[in-house]
Amino acid sequence: MPTLHRHGHATPAQGRRAAAARRQCPAHSPDATAAEHERAHEVVRRIFDQLADRGDSPTEIVDYLSGMTDRFALDYAAGN
């Protein structure tokens, strides 16, 4: 188990090692992050458009979207 500071936080050295590991991980590359951001944007836009087409107000749509989990949003967009 890693050694932690008195208050339960990682030491600065542990933080630096973790940051270096994230930078080396392909899932955290700028290209992968940009692709995921674009995918998320498209899913939210698709759901927003579907709800607007059925007559929901922008406020209702935003409230509905803000309560969605990622998994629910992906499933909803895929099913409609």
C-alpha positions as CSV (number, residue, x, y, z in Angstrom):
1,M,0.0,0.0,0.0
2,P,1.4,3.4,-0.9
3,T,2.6,5.8,1.8
4,L,0.3,8.7,2.3
5,H,0.6,12.1,4.0
6,R,-1.0,12.6,7.4
7,H,-4.2,13.8,5.8
8,G,-4.6,10.8,3.4
9,H,-3.2,12.5,0.3
10,A,-0.5,11.1,-2.0
11,T,3.0,12.4,-1.5
12,P,4.3,14.8,-4.2
13,A,6.5,12.1,-5.6
14,Q,3.5,9.8,-6.0
15,G,1.6,12.6,-7.7
16,R,4.5,13.1,-10.2
17,R,4.7,9.4,-11.0
18,A,1.0,9.2,-11.5
19,A,1.0,12.2,-13.9
20,A,3.9,10.7,-15.8
21,A,2.1,7.4,-16.2
22,R,-1.0,9.2,-17.5
23,R,1.0,11.1,-20.1
24,Q,2.4,7.8,-21.4
25,C,-1.0,6.1,-21.6
26,P,-2.5,6.2,-25.1
27,A,-6.0,6.7,-23.7
28,H,-4.9,10.1,-22.3
29,S,-3.2,11.3,-25.4
30,P,-4.5,14.7,-26.8
31,D,-5.8,12.9,-29.9
32,A,-7.8,10.3,-27.9
33,T,-9.1,13.0,-25.6
34,A,-10.2,15.1,-28.6
35,A,-11.9,12.1,-30.2
36,E,-13.8,11.3,-27.1
37,H,-14.9,15.0,-26.7
38,E,-16.2,15.0,-30.2
39,R,-18.1,11.8,-29.7
40,A,-19.7,13.1,-26.5
41,H,-20.6,16.3,-28.3
42,E,-22.3,14.4,-31.1
43,V,-24.3,12.2,-28.6
44,V,-25.5,15.2,-26.6
45,R,-26.4,17.1,-29.8
46,R,-28.3,14.0,-31.2
47,I,-30.3,13.7,-27.9
48,F,-31.0,17.4,-27.8
49,D,-32.3,17.4,-31.4
50,Q,-34.5,14.3,-30.7
51,L,-36.0,15.9,-27.7
52,A,-36.5,19.3,-29.5
53,D,-38.2,17.5,-32.4
54,R,-40.7,15.9,-30.0
55,G,-41.6,19.4,-28.6
56,D,-39.6,19.7,-25.3
57,S,-38.5,23.2,-24.4
58,P,-34.8,24.0,-24.2
59,T,-35.0,24.2,-20.4
60,E,-36.6,20.8,-20.2
61,I,-34.0,19.3,-22.5
62,V,-31.1,20.7,-20.5
63,D,-32.6,19.5,-17.3
64,Y,-33.1,16.0,-18.7
65,L,-29.6,15.9,-20.2
66,S,-27.9,17.1,-17.0
67,G,-29.4,14.2,-15.1
68,M,-28.2,11.5,-17.5
69,T,-25.3,9.3,-16.8
70,D,-22.8,8.7,-19.6
71,R,-24.0,5.1,-20.1
72,F,-27.7,6.1,-20.2
73,A,-26.9,8.9,-22.7
74,L,-25.0,6.5,-25.0
75,D,-27.8,3.9,-24.7
76,Y,-30.5,6.5,-25.3
77,A,-28.8,8.0,-28.4
78,A,-28.2,4.5,-29.8
79,G,-31.8,3.4,-29.3
80,N,-33.5,6.5,-30.7
